[in-house]
Amino acid sequence: SSVQSAVSCSGRVDTLVRPAAASWTKVALILATVSEMVCSLSFEELPANIVKMEYAVRGEIDLLAQDLRDKLKQEDHHLPFSEIVPCNIGNPQALGQKPMSYHRQVLSLLTNPDLHDKALYAADVHERARQFANATTFGAYTHSKGAMPLREKVAEFIQRRDGLGLPAVDPDSIYLTDGASAAVKLSLAMLVSSLDDGVLIPIPQYPLYTAALTNLGGTAVGYYLDEEAGWSVSMDEVEAAMSRFKADRPSGRVKAMVVINPGNPTGNVMTRAQMEVVVKFCQKHGIILLADEVYQENIWNPEKAWESFRKVTIELGLPVEVISYHSISKGYYSECGLRGGYMQLHNIDNKVQEQMYKLSSITLCANTLGQAMVASIMNPPVKGEASFDTFHAERTAVLESLRRKSLILTQRLNKLPGMFCQPSDGAMYAFPRLSLPAGAIKAAAVAGKPADTFYCIELLKATGIVVVPGSGFRQKPGTWHFRITILPPEDKLSALLDRLEEFHRGFLERFSKPEL
């Protein structure tokens, strides 16, 4: 029997098993060859941009949470909490939110057509499933943009949402994708090839943008949102950001501007006037507008009305290029794991679209069940159909609960000393600002962490609550924040906030002592 050895290309022997009859000569031969091994995929040989890339939502704190979750399974874990509460990511079903029955019933019929014979569901569910089954074979690849009948359903949604009086939406301008993130990465790949290619992104921002730009070798040109003005976009600041970029890279060019509306992580909802200024800015500078609109169903302030950038651009009569993104991961449906989204191209040159299609075809197509759920979720039951009453009740219950929780969360946070939080008018998060004592900032520096990361790690270790530090989203120098979701169940939210308050007050007291 030969000696079994798992040896890494860095020269480390990970395991060494010696059967009873093994020869020590063979062991010596194995170890002698370790130093001669050449590693094709070592850390040192990885592309620099991969190593530089960061994604805080699934970063250091999330990894620590996974370790603590494993430790909780041990009877003698000695942790001061009994569960990990993932408030770090907009993943509603992970915190108990139920999916919409209608869309899941359609999904079940698509995956198991034999259920049609059992007549388990309302007639409109069966009709929708048969309609979609005629659109494509769900175990087969589709067109790289997505099955045309499903894209046509998305086009109907956009037309209905933006107004039937606007120009018709061409289904060929729509790509069905594995979530909005895939669409964003595809768009950025069409824009960026070097550090001279800049993309304006709001700060704070969703880390997808900086991560994707780093990977592509481009430059993220951050423009700071105005926190005191409700995280609004200041065009003076946007112009200043462009000037900073040109000063750093005289040969560079800003190619696009990202706007996240409603805001992630900030929860702001843009006014029509603010949107018009952004569109005119893009027209003035000849840059493309990338409109991240995945939270369009999540509007909590009744005084804030949401509109799409496509609609605003058309009504202004300007030829601005716009790529819009939407997803089934948010809203009230929150089907994060099914990975469905779309992007819609407006005023994009046909030759550019041909190249985008070529790039997207490398991955063949988005998953077909995700495509179907995008088409279904964007076109829910309407009044008069058999499933409407149940659907309407479920939708209303989810949205009203989220609305209440957004208010409760920001009110509780604003009552804490050393914490200030703008209202969460939309999306799924609060983004409070921390005023930390000098002792905490000093302790964070000793630990080699940004102060808000240090705070969030201590919060996790004391309470099991997982949040994301503001430094992971970028923020104005000298300020500290964290992002927390509004997603915990209502019957648990109060107790969770009690634990957060107890920790926060203790943290301030601990690090405000004179000796610190």
ROPAFI-873037 format. One record per residue (C-alpha): residue number from 0; y, z, x. Coordinates in steps of 0.05 Angstrom, whole numbers, always signed. Each point is the difference from the previous one (the first is absolute). Layout:
REM ROPAFI-873037
{pator NUM&c2 Y&c3 Z&c1 X}
...
END
This chain:
REM ROPAFI-873037
{pator 0&c2 +0&c3 +0&c1 +0}
{pator 1&c2 +68&c3 -20&c1 +27}
{pator 2&c2 +60&c3 +46&c1 +6}
{pator 3&c2 +50&c3 -11&c1 -57}
{pator 4&c2 +73&c3 +4&c1 +21}
{pator 5&c2 +66&c3 -14&c1 -35}
{pator 6&c2 +50&c3 -14&c1 +54}
{pator 7&c2 +72&c3 -18&c1 -13}
{pator 8&c2 +34&c3 -55&c1 +40}
{pator 9&c2 +48&c3 +53&c1 +28}
{pator 10&c2 -60&c3 +30&c1 +36}
{pator 11&c2 -13&c3 +60&c1 -45}
{pator 12&c2 -71&c3 +15&c1 -19}
{pator 13&c2 +4&c3 +18&c1 -74}
{pator 14&c2 -73&c3 +17&c1 -12}
{pator 15&c2 -61&c3 +3&c1 +45}
{pator 16&c2 -68&c3 +11&c1 -31}
{pator 17&c2 -59&c3 +14&c1 +46}
{pator 18&c2 -68&c3 -10&c1 -33}
{pator 19&c2 -56&c3 +42&c1 +29}
{pator 20&c2 -29&c3 -58&c1 +41}
{pator 21&c2 +67&c3 -28&c1 +24}
{pator 22&c2 +10&c3 -15&c1 +72}
{pator 23&c2 +58&c3 +32&c1 +37}
{pator 24&c2 +2&c3 -63&c1 +42}
{pator 25&c2 +20&c3 -39&c1 -62}
{pator 26&c2 +53&c3 +52&c1 -16}
{pator 27&c2 +29&c3 -8&c1 +70}
{pator 28&c2 +1&c3 -76&c1 -7}
{pator 29&c2 +39&c3 +4&c1 -66}
{pator 30&c2 +51&c3 +48&c1 +28}
{pator 31&c2 +8&c3 -42&c1 +63}
{pator 32&c2 +21&c3 -61&c1 -41}
{pator 33&c2 +53&c3 +37&c1 -40}
{pator 34&c2 +54&c3 -8&c1 +53}
{pator 35&c2 -12&c3 -75&c1 +2}
{pator 36&c2 +11&c3 -11&c1 -75}
{pator 37&c2 +61&c3 -41&c1 -20}
{pator 38&c2 +30&c3 +16&c1 -67}
{pator 39&c2 +23&c3 -60&c1 -42}
{pator 40&c2 +33&c3 +44&c1 -52}
{pator 41&c2 +30&c3 +60&c1 +34}
{pator 42&c2 +61&c3 +38&c1 -23}
{pator 43&c2 +38&c3 -24&c1 +61}
{pator 44&c2 -15&c3 -73&c1 -19}
{pator 45&c2 +22&c3 +5&c1 -72}
{pator 46&c2 +61&c3 -42&c1 -21}
{pator 47&c2 +62&c3 +42&c1 +14}
{pator 48&c2 +27&c3 -11&c1 -71}
{pator 49&c2 -63&c3 +30&c1 -31}
{pator 50&c2 +9&c3 +63&c1 +42}
{pator 51&c2 +74&c3 +5&c1 -17}
{pator 52&c2 -11&c3 -8&c1 -74}
{pator 53&c2 +7&c3 +62&c1 -44}
{pator 54&c2 -17&c3 +13&c1 -73}
{pator 55&c2 +20&c3 +71&c1 -17}
{pator 56&c2 -29&c3 +2&c1 -70}
{pator 57&c2 -70&c3 -2&c1 +31}
{pator 58&c2 +20&c3 +31&c1 +66}
{pator 59&c2 -7&c3 +65&c1 +37}
{pator 60&c2 +8&c3 +46&c1 -60}
{pator 61&c2 -49&c3 -39&c1 -43}
{pator 62&c2 -51&c3 +4&c1 +56}
{pator 63&c2 +10&c3 +75&c1 +4}
{pator 64&c2 -9&c3 +4&c1 -76}
{pator 65&c2 -67&c3 -36&c1 +7}
{pator 66&c2 -23&c3 +50&c1 +52}
{pator 67&c2 +21&c3 +58&c1 -44}
{pator 68&c2 -35&c3 -31&c1 -60}
{pator 69&c2 -64&c3 -2&c1 +40}
{pator 70&c2 +10&c3 +72&c1 +21}
{pator 71&c2 +8&c3 +22&c1 -72}
{pator 72&c2 -72&c3 -21&c1 -11}
{pator 73&c2 -22&c3 +57&c1 +45}
{pator 74&c2 -12&c3 +67&c1 -33}
{pator 75&c2 +35&c3 +38&c1 +55}
{pator 76&c2 +60&c3 -46&c1 +7}
{pator 77&c2 +51&c3 +57&c1 -2}
{pator 78&c2 +56&c3 -48&c1 -23}
{pator 79&c2 +55&c3 +30&c1 -44}
{pator 80&c2 -11&c3 -52&c1 -55}
{pator 81&c2 -58&c3 -30&c1 -39}
{pator 82&c2 +19&c3 -73&c1 -4}
{pator 83&c2 +39&c3 -56&c1 +33}
{pator 84&c2 +53&c3 -29&c1 -46}
{pator 85&c2 +19&c3 -70&c1 +23}
{pator 86&c2 +73&c3 -6&c1 -17}
{pator 87&c2 +11&c3 -47&c1 +58}
{pator 88&c2 -16&c3 -67&c1 -33}
{pator 89&c2 +11&c3 -34&c1 -67}
{pator 90&c2 -73&c3 +2&c1 -20}
{pator 91&c2 +1&c3 +27&c1 -72}
{pator 92&c2 -74&c3 -3&c1 -16}
{pator 93&c2 -16&c3 +42&c1 +61}
{pator 94&c2 +39&c3 +55&c1 -35}
{pator 95&c2 -34&c3 -8&c1 -67}
{pator 96&c2 +40&c3 -54&c1 -37}
{pator 97&c2 -45&c3 -39&c1 -46}
{pator 98&c2 -2&c3 -77&c1 +0}
{pator 99&c2 +20&c3 -40&c1 -61}
{pator 100&c2 -62&c3 -9&c1 -44}
{pator 101&c2 +14&c3 -71&c1 -21}
{pator 102&c2 +4&c3 -28&c1 +71}
{pator 103&c2 -61&c3 +38&c1 +24}
{pator 104&c2 -40&c3 -26&c1 -60}
{pator 105&c2 +20&c3 -71&c1 +17}
{pator 106&c2 -21&c3 +14&c1 +72}
{pator 107&c2 -68&c3 +26&c1 -23}
{pator 108&c2 -13&c3 -64&c1 -39}
{pator 109&c2 +20&c3 -43&c1 +58}
{pator 110&c2 -49&c3 +36&c1 +46}
{pator 111&c2 -56&c3 +4&c1 -51}
{pator 112&c2 +6&c3 -57&c1 -52}
{pator 113&c2 -64&c3 +23&c1 -34}
{pator 114&c2 +41&c3 +56&c1 -32}
{pator 115&c2 +31&c3 -52&c1 -46}
{pator 116&c2 -65&c3 +2&c1 -40}
{pator 117&c2 +8&c3 +74&c1 -12}
{pator 118&c2 +70&c3 -6&c1 -31}
{pator 119&c2 +21&c3 +65&c1 +33}
{pator 120&c2 +74&c3 -12&c1 -3}
{pator 121&c2 +55&c3 -26&c1 -46}
{pator 122&c2 +1&c3 -74&c1 -15}
{pator 123&c2 +62&c3 -14&c1 +42}
{pator 124&c2 -34&c3 +30&c1 +62}
{pator 125&c2 -58&c3 -48&c1 -7}
{pator 126&c2 +47&c3 -58&c1 -12}
{pator 127&c2 +40&c3 +16&c1 +62}
{pator 128&c2 -63&c3 +6&c1 +43}
{pator 129&c2 -27&c3 -67&c1 -25}
{pator 130&c2 +67&c3 -33&c1 +13}
{pator 131&c2 +0&c3 +26&c1 +71}
{pator 132&c2 -73&c3 -18&c1 +11}
{pator 133&c2 +18&c3 -72&c1 -17}
{pator 134&c2 +55&c3 +3&c1 +52}
{pator 135&c2 -45&c3 +10&c1 +60}
{pator 136&c2 -69&c3 +23&c1 +23}
{pator 137&c2 +14&c3 +70&c1 +24}
{pator 138&c2 -53&c3 -1&c1 +54}
{pator 139&c2 +29&c3 -63&c1 +30}
{pator 140&c2 +62&c3 -15&c1 +42}
{pator 141&c2 +61&c3 -24&c1 -38}
{pator 142&c2 +59&c3 -43&c1 +20}
{pator 143&c2 +35&c3 +36&c1 +58}
{pator 144&c2 +60&c3 +16&c1 -44}
{pator 145&c2 -47&c3 +27&c1 -53}
{pator 146&c2 -34&c3 -31&c1 -61}
{pator 147&c2 +51&c3 -44&c1 -36}
{pator 148&c2 -13&c3 +28&c1 -70}
{pator 149&c2 +13&c3 +70&c1 +26}
{pator 150&c2 +63&c3 -22&c1 +36}
{pator 151&c2 +23&c3 -31&c1 -65}
{pator 152&c2 -8&c3 +68&c1 -34}
{pator 153&c2 +44&c3 +31&c1 +54}
{pator 154&c2 +52&c3 -55&c1 -9}
{pator 155&c2 +1&c3 +16&c1 -75}
{pator 156&c2 +14&c3 +73&c1 +17}
{pator 157&c2 +58&c3 -17&c1 +47}
{pator 158&c2 +30&c3 -47&c1 -51}
{pator 159&c2 -5&c3 +52&c1 -55}
{pator 160&c2 +28&c3 +55&c1 +44}
{pator 161&c2 +59&c3 -39&c1 +27}
{pator 162&c2 +18&c3 -37&c1 -64}
{pator 163&c2 -27&c3 -62&c1 -34}
{pator 164&c2 +67&c3 -33&c1 +8}
{pator 165&c2 -7&c3 -4&c1 +76}
{pator 166&c2 -34&c3 -58&c1 +35}
{pator 167&c2 -75&c3 -2&c1 -7}
{pator 168&c2 -42&c3 +36&c1 +52}
{pator 169&c2 -45&c3 -49&c1 +38}
{pator 170&c2 -70&c3 +30&c1 +8}
{pator 171&c2 -3&c3 -36&c1 +68}
{pator 172&c2 +56&c3 +47&c1 +24}
{pator 173&c2 -47&c3 +60&c1 -10}
{pator 174&c2 -51&c3 +28&c1 +49}
{pator 175&c2 -50&c3 +51&c1 -25}
{pator 176&c2 -13&c3 +47&c1 +58}
{pator 177&c2 -40&c3 +62&c1 +20}
{pator 178&c2 +56&c3 +47&c1 -20}
{pator 179&c2 +74&c3 -12&c1 +15}
{pator 180&c2 -10&c3 +21&c1 +72}
{pator 181&c2 -39&c3 -63&c1 +15}
{pator 182&c2 +56&c3 -42&c1 -30}
{pator 183&c2 +53&c3 +36&c1 +42}
{pator 184&c2 -39&c3 -11&c1 +64}
{pator 185&c2 -10&c3 -74&c1 -17}
{pator 186&c2 +75&c3 -9&c1 -13}
{pator 187&c2 +20&c3 +35&c1 +65}
{pator 188&c2 -49&c3 -42&c1 +39}
{pator 189&c2 +38&c3 -62&c1 -24}
{pator 190&c2 +66&c3 +29&c1 +26}
{pator 191&c2 -13&c3 +36&c1 +65}
{pator 192&c2 -26&c3 -21&c1 +68}
{pator 193&c2 +42&c3 +38&c1 +51}
{pator 194&c2 +49&c3 +58&c1 +9}
{pator 195&c2 +56&c3 -50&c1 -13}
{pator 196&c2 -24&c3 -4&c1 -73}
{pator 197&c2 +32&c3 +57&c1 -38}
{pator 198&c2 -15&c3 +25&c1 -70}
{pator 199&c2 +47&c3 +49&c1 -35}
{pator 200&c2 -37&c3 +58&c1 -29}
{pator 201&c2 +27&c3 +61&c1 -38}
{pator 202&c2 -2&c3 +66&c1 +36}
{pator 203&c2 -37&c3 +41&c1 -24}
{pator 204&c2 -52&c3 -54&c1 -10}
{pator 205&c2 -73&c3 -9&c1 -19}
{pator 206&c2 -36&c3 +0&c1 +68}
{pator 207&c2 -37&c3 -65&c1 -16}
{pator 208&c2 +62&c3 -39&c1 +20}
{pator 209&c2 +10&c3 +30&c1 +69}
{pator 210&c2 -75&c3 +0&c1 +14}
{pator 211&c2 -7&c3 -74&c1 -19}
{pator 212&c2 +62&c3 -20&c1 +39}
{pator 213&c2 -24&c3 +38&c1 +62}
{pator 214&c2 -68&c3 -34&c1 -5}
{pator 215&c2 +33&c3 -69&c1 -6}
{pator 216&c2 +47&c3 +13&c1 +58}
{pator 217&c2 +64&c3 -3&c1 -42}
{pator 218&c2 +58&c3 +48&c1 -6}
{pator 219&c2 +11&c3 +48&c1 -58}
{pator 220&c2 +76&c3 +2&c1 -12}
{pator 221&c2 +11&c3 +65&c1 -37}
{pator 222&c2 +57&c3 +10&c1 -48}
{pator 223&c2 +11&c3 +72&c1 -22}
{pator 224&c2 +1&c3 +15&c1 -74}
{pator 225&c2 +56&c3 +46&c1 -23}
{pator 226&c2 -35&c3 +66&c1 -18}
{pator 227&c2 +63&c3 +33&c1 -27}
{pator 228&c2 +10&c3 -59&c1 -47}
{pator 229&c2 -70&c3 +4&c1 -29}
{pator 230&c2 -33&c3 -40&c1 +56}
{pator 231&c2 +42&c3 -62&c1 -18}
{pator 232&c2 +7&c3 -62&c1 +43}
{pator 233&c2 +66&c3 -3&c1 +38}
{pator 234&c2 +17&c3 -71&c1 +18}
{pator 235&c2 +47&c3 +25&c1 +55}
{pator 236&c2 -61&c3 +33&c1 +31}
{pator 237&c2 -42&c3 -63&c1 -8}
{pator 238&c2 +53&c3 -41&c1 +35}
{pator 239&c2 +4&c3 +53&c1 +55}
{pator 240&c2 -76&c3 -3&c1 +8}
{pator 241&c2 +4&c3 -75&c1 +10}
{pator 242&c2 +55&c3 +10&c1 +52}
{pator 243&c2 -42&c3 +52&c1 +37}
{pator 244&c2 -58&c3 -49&c1 +3}
{pator 245&c2 +44&c3 -57&c1 +26}
{pator 246&c2 +29&c3 +46&c1 +53}
{pator 247&c2 -70&c3 +19&c1 +23}
{pator 248&c2 -28&c3 -71&c1 -5}
{pator 249&c2 +55&c3 -52&c1 +6}
{pator 250&c2 -50&c3 -57&c1 -9}
{pator 251&c2 -32&c3 +34&c1 -60}
{pator 252&c2 +5&c3 -18&c1 -73}
{pator 253&c2 -10&c3 +42&c1 -63}
{pator 254&c2 -46&c3 -40&c1 -44}
{pator 255&c2 -13&c3 +45&c1 -60}
{pator 256&c2 +23&c3 +61&c1 -38}
{pator 257&c2 -50&c3 +48&c1 -32}
{pator 258&c2 +20&c3 +38&c1 -62}
{pator 259&c2 -46&c3 +51&c1 -32}
{pator 260&c2 +19&c3 +10&c1 -73}
{pator 261&c2 -16&c3 +52&c1 -26}
{pator 262&c2 +3&c3 +32&c1 +68}
{pator 263&c2 -58&c3 +26&c1 +41}
{pator 264&c2 +6&c3 +55&c1 +25}
{pator 265&c2 +68&c3 +14&c1 -30}
{pator 266&c2 -10&c3 -10&c1 -75}
{pator 267&c2 +67&c3 -37&c1 -10}
{pator 268&c2 +9&c3 -55&c1 -52}
{pator 269&c2 +51&c3 -54&c1 +16}
{pator 270&c2 +54&c3 -19&c1 -49}
{pator 271&c2 +13&c3 -72&c1 -20}
{pator 272&c2 +65&c3 +1&c1 +39}
{pator 273&c2 -36&c3 +23&c1 +64}
{pator 274&c2 -52&c3 -54&c1 -9}
{pator 275&c2 +52&c3 -54&c1 -7}
{pator 276&c2 +34&c3 +22&c1 +64}
{pator 277&c2 -66&c3 -4&c1 +37}
{pator 278&c2 -15&c3 -70&c1 -26}
{pator 279&c2 +70&c3 -24&c1 +20}
{pator 280&c2 -9&c3 +31&c1 +68}
{pator 281&c2 -65&c3 -40&c1 +10}
{pator 282&c2 +36&c3 -63&c1 -22}
{pator 283&c2 +58&c3 +13&c1 +48}
{pator 284&c2 -46&c3 +10&c1 +60}
{pator 285&c2 -54&c3 -51&c1 -18}
{pator 286&c2 -57&c3 +51&c1 +0}
{pator 287&c2 -60&c3 +7&c1 -46}
{pator 288&c2 -5&c3 +59&c1 -48}
{pator 289&c2 -66&c3 +38&c1 -1}
{pator 290&c2 -1&c3 +40&c1 -65}
{pator 291&c2 -52&c3 +57&c1 -2}
{pator 292&c2 -4&c3 +14&c1 -74}
{pator 293&c2 -67&c3 +35&c1 -7}
{pator 294&c2 +30&c3 +61&c1 -36}
{pator 295&c2 +36&c3 -40&c1 -54}
{pator 296&c2 -38&c3 +37&c1 -55}
{pator 297&c2 +19&c3 +68&c1 +29}
{pator 298&c2 +71&c3 +12&c1 -24}
{pator 299&c2 +14&c3 +73&c1 -18}
{pator 300&c2 +75&c3 +1&c1 -10}
{pator 301&c2 +14&c3 -29&c1 -70}
{pator 302&c2 +69&c3 -21&c1 +24}
{pator 303&c2 -30&c3 -45&c1 +53}
{pator 304&c2 -23&c3 -69&c1 -22}
{pator 305&c2 -45&c3 -40&c1 +47}
{pator 306&c2 +7&c3 -75&c1 +11}
{pator 307&c2 -35&c3 -47&c1 +48}
{pator 308&c2 +35&c3 -33&c1 +59}
{pator 309&c2 -27&c3 -67&c1 -25}
{pator 310&c2 +38&c3 +9&c1 -65}
{pator 311&c2 +65&c3 +22&c1 +34}
{pator 312&c2 -3&c3 -57&c1 +49}
{pator 313&c2 -10&c3 -52&c1 -55}
{pator 314&c2 +55&c3 +29&c1 -43}
{pator 315&c2 +48&c3 -1&c1 +59}
{pator 316&c2 -16&c3 -74&c1 +9}
{pator 317&c2 -12&c3 +9&c1 +75}
{pator 318&c2 -53&c3 -37&c1 +40}
{pator 319&c2 -23&c3 +63&c1 +37}
{pator 320&c2 -72&c3 +0&c1 +22}
{pator 321&c2 -37&c3 +59&c1 -32}
{pator 322&c2 -72&c3 +24&c1 +8}
{pator 323&c2 -18&c3 +54&c1 -50}
{pator 324&c2 -59&c3 +48&c1 +4}
{pator 325&c2 -37&c3 +38&c1 -54}
{pator 326&c2 -64&c3 +39&c1 -3}
{pator 327&c2 -50&c3 +33&c1 -46}
{pator 328&c2 -1&c3 +62&c1 +44}
{pator 329&c2 +61&c3 +34&c1 -31}
{pator 330&c2 +32&c3 +0&c1 -69}
{pator 331&c2 -41&c3 +35&c1 -53}
{pator 332&c2 -64&c3 -38&c1 +17}
{pator 333&c2 -7&c3 +24&c1 +72}
{pator 334&c2 -61&c3 -40&c1 +20}
{pator 335&c2 +10&c3 +10&c1 +75}
{pator 336&c2 -72&c3 -10&c1 +20}
{pator 337&c2 -10&c3 -66&c1 -37}
{pator 338&c2 +50&c3 -32&c1 +49}
{pator 339&c2 +39&c3 -47&c1 -44}
{pator 340&c2 +70&c3 -26&c1 +8}
{pator 341&c2 +42&c3 -63&c1 +0}
{pator 342&c2 +60&c3 -32&c1 +32}
{pator 343&c2 +45&c3 -52&c1 -33}
{pator 344&c2 +40&c3 -51&c1 +41}
{pator 345&c2 +69&c3 -20&c1 -25}
{pator 346&c2 +40&c3 -56&c1 +34}
{pator 347&c2 -49&c3 -5&c1 +58}
{pator 348&c2 -4&c3 -68&c1 +34}
{pator 349&c2 -62&c3 -40&c1 -18}
{pator 350&c2 -19&c3 -12&c1 +73}
{pator 351&c2 +5&c3 +74&c1 +14}
{pator 352&c2 -45&c3 +13&c1 -60}
{pator 353&c2 -52&c3 -48&c1 +28}
{pator 354&c2 -2&c3 +39&c1 +65}
{pator 355&c2 -4&c3 +66&c1 -38}
{pator 356&c2 -59&c3 -27&c1 -39}
{pator 357&c2 -33&c3 -20&c1 +65}
{pator 358&c2 +9&c3 +70&c1 +28}
{pator 359&c2 -25&c3 +33&c1 -64}
{pator 360&c2 -62&c3 -45&c1 -2}
{pator 361&c2 -26&c3 +32&c1 +64}
{pator 362&c2 -23&c3 +59&c1 -43}
{pator 363&c2 -26&c3 -48&c1 -53}
{pator 364&c2 +26&c3 +39&c1 -61}
{pator 365&c2 +15&c3 +69&c1 -27}
{pator 366&c2 -57&c3 +38&c1 -32}
{pator 367&c2 -14&c3 -30&c1 -68}
{pator 368&c2 -4&c3 +64&c1 -40}
{pator 369&c2 +68&c3 +21&c1 +28}
{pator 370&c2 +27&c3 -68&c1 -22}
{pator 371&c2 -27&c3 +11&c1 -70}
{pator 372&c2 +30&c3 +69&c1 -5}
{pator 373&c2 +68&c3 -26&c1 +22}
{pator 374&c2 -2&c3 -51&c1 -56}
{pator 375&c2 -24&c3 +50&c1 -51}
{pator 376&c2 +46&c3 +57&c1 +19}
{pator 377&c2 +61&c3 -45&c1 -1}
{pator 378&c2 -21&c3 -22&c1 -71}
{pator 379&c2 -22&c3 +63&c1 -37}
{pator 380&c2 -18&c3 +3&c1 -74}
{pator 381&c2 +56&c3 -14&c1 -49}
{pator 382&c2 +14&c3 +28&c1 -68}
{pator 383&c2 -49&c3 -26&c1 -51}
{pator 384&c2 -58&c3 -5&c1 +49}
{pator 385&c2 -59&c3 +47&c1 -9}
{pator 386&c2 +10&c3 +38&c1 +66}
{pator 387&c2 +76&c3 +8&c1 -5}
{pator 388&c2 +4&c3 +69&c1 -31}
{pator 389&c2 -47&c3 +31&c1 +51}
{pator 390&c2 +34&c3 -36&c1 +57}
{pator 391&c2 +70&c3 +19&c1 -23}
{pator 392&c2 -20&c3 +73&c1 -7}
{pator 393&c2 -31&c3 +2&c1 +70}
{pator 394&c2 +59&c3 -36&c1 +32}
{pator 395&c2 +51&c3 +45&c1 -34}
{pator 396&c2 -37&c3 +63&c1 +20}
{pator 397&c2 -2&c3 -20&c1 +73}
{pator 398&c2 +72&c3 -21&c1 +5}
{pator 399&c2 +27&c3 +60&c1 -37}
{pator 400&c2 -40&c3 +47&c1 +44}
{pator 401&c2 +26&c3 -34&c1 +63}
{pator 402&c2 +71&c3 +4&c1 -28}
{pator 403&c2 -6&c3 +75&c1 -12}
{pator 404&c2 -31&c3 +13&c1 +68}
{pator 405&c2 +55&c3 -39&c1 +36}
{pator 406&c2 +51&c3 +46&c1 -32}
{pator 407&c2 -39&c3 +64&c1 +11}
{pator 408&c2 -13&c3 -17&c1 +73}
{pator 409&c2 +73&c3 -15&c1 +19}
{pator 410&c2 +26&c3 +60&c1 -38}
{pator 411&c2 -48&c3 +48&c1 +35}
{pator 412&c2 +15&c3 -29&c1 +69}
{pator 413&c2 +75&c3 +6&c1 -11}
{pator 414&c2 -7&c3 +74&c1 -15}
{pator 415&c2 -29&c3 +14&c1 +70}
{pator 416&c2 +46&c3 +22&c1 +56}
{pator 417&c2 +9&c3 -52&c1 +54}
{pator 418&c2 -23&c3 -57&c1 -43}
{pator 419&c2 +38&c3 -54&c1 -37}
{pator 420&c2 -30&c3 -56&c1 -42}
{pator 421&c2 +32&c3 -59&c1 -34}
{pator 422&c2 -26&c3 -14&c1 -71}
{pator 423&c2 -63&c3 -42&c1 -2}
{pator 424&c2 +24&c3 -55&c1 -47}
{pator 425&c2 -61&c3 -43&c1 +12}
{pator 426&c2 -64&c3 -11&c1 +40}
{pator 427&c2 -49&c3 +57&c1 +13}
{pator 428&c2 +33&c3 +45&c1 +51}
{pator 429&c2 +53&c3 +51&c1 +17}
{pator 430&c2 +32&c3 -3&c1 +69}
{pator 431&c2 +34&c3 +67&c1 +14}
{pator 432&c2 +44&c3 +14&c1 +60}
{pator 433&c2 -17&c3 +61&c1 +42}
{pator 434&c2 +50&c3 +45&c1 +33}
{pator 435&c2 -43&c3 +34&c1 +53}
{pator 436&c2 +18&c3 +60&c1 +42}
{pator 437&c2 +10&c3 -8&c1 +75}
{pator 438&c2 -63&c3 +39&c1 +13}
{pator 439&c2 -42&c3 -52&c1 -38}
{pator 440&c2 +33&c3 -58&c1 +37}
{pator 441&c2 -14&c3 +35&c1 +66}
{pator 442&c2 -72&c3 +14&c1 -18}
{pator 443&c2 -10&c3 -72&c1 -21}
{pator 444&c2 +28&c3 -24&c1 +67}
{pator 445&c2 -48&c3 +45&c1 +37}
{pator 446&c2 -57&c3 -29&c1 -40}
{pator 447&c2 +25&c3 -70&c1 +15}
{pator 448&c2 +12&c3 -17&c1 -74}
{pator 449&c2 +59&c3 -21&c1 -41}
{pator 450&c2 +25&c3 +60&c1 -39}
{pator 451&c2 -21&c3 -27&c1 -68}
{pator 452&c2 -69&c3 -18&c1 +26}
{pator 453&c2 -8&c3 +71&c1 +26}
{pator 454&c2 +21&c3 +26&c1 -69}
{pator 455&c2 -50&c3 -44&c1 -36}
{pator 456&c2 -57&c3 +19&c1 +46}
{pator 457&c2 +14&c3 +74&c1 -11}
{pator 458&c2 +4&c3 -12&c1 -75}
{pator 459&c2 -68&c3 -34&c1 +0}
{pator 460&c2 -33&c3 +55&c1 +41}
{pator 461&c2 +28&c3 +54&c1 -45}
{pator 462&c2 -8&c3 -31&c1 -69}
{pator 463&c2 -44&c3 -62&c1 +2}
{pator 464&c2 +58&c3 -42&c1 -26}
{pator 465&c2 +6&c3 -67&c1 +35}
{pator 466&c2 +69&c3 -32&c1 +5}
{pator 467&c2 +31&c3 -52&c1 +47}
{pator 468&c2 +56&c3 +18&c1 +47}
{pator 469&c2 +65&c3 -39&c1 -6}
{pator 470&c2 -5&c3 -21&c1 +73}
{pator 471&c2 -59&c3 -44&c1 -21}
{pator 472&c2 +47&c3 -40&c1 -45}
{pator 473&c2 +58&c3 +2&c1 +50}
{pator 474&c2 +63&c3 +36&c1 -19}
{pator 475&c2 +71&c3 +13&c1 +25}
{pator 476&c2 -1&c3 +36&c1 +68}
{pator 477&c2 +8&c3 +75&c1 -8}
{pator 478&c2 -29&c3 +2&c1 -71}
{pator 479&c2 -69&c3 +23&c1 -22}
{pator 480&c2 -37&c3 -17&c1 -64}
{pator 481&c2 -69&c3 -4&c1 -29}
{pator 482&c2 -31&c3 -43&c1 -55}
{pator 483&c2 -40&c3 +32&c1 -55}
{pator 484&c2 -31&c3 -36&c1 -60}
{pator 485&c2 +11&c3 +19&c1 -73}
{pator 486&c2 -74&c3 -12&c1 -14}
{pator 487&c2 -35&c3 +68&c1 -3}
{pator 488&c2 -25&c3 +16&c1 -70}
{pator 489&c2 +52&c3 +36&c1 -43}
{pator 490&c2 -46&c3 +60&c1 -10}
{pator 491&c2 -3&c3 +9&c1 +75}
{pator 492&c2 +70&c3 -21&c1 +21}
{pator 493&c2 +33&c3 +68&c1 -12}
{pator 494&c2 -51&c3 +37&c1 +42}
{pator 495&c2 +5&c3 -52&c1 +55}
{pator 496&c2 +75&c3 +7&c1 +2}
{pator 497&c2 -8&c3 +76&c1 +2}
{pator 498&c2 -42&c3 -7&c1 +63}
{pator 499&c2 +50&c3 -48&c1 +30}
{pator 500&c2 +57&c3 +49&c1 -15}
{pator 501&c2 -37&c3 +59&c1 +29}
{pator 502&c2 -14&c3 -39&c1 +64}
{pator 503&c2 +72&c3 -27&c1 +5}
{pator 504&c2 +33&c3 +68&c1 -7}
{pator 505&c2 -49&c3 +30&c1 +50}
{pator 506&c2 +12&c3 -58&c1 +48}
{pator 507&c2 +75&c3 +10&c1 -2}
{pator 508&c2 -7&c3 +75&c1 +10}
{pator 509&c2 -49&c3 -8&c1 +57}
{pator 510&c2 +43&c3 -49&c1 +39}
{pator 511&c2 +67&c3 +33&c1 -15}
{pator 512&c2 -15&c3 +63&c1 +40}
{pator 513&c2 +50&c3 +11&c1 +56}
{pator 514&c2 -53&c3 -2&c1 +55}
{pator 515&c2 -16&c3 -72&c1 -20}
END
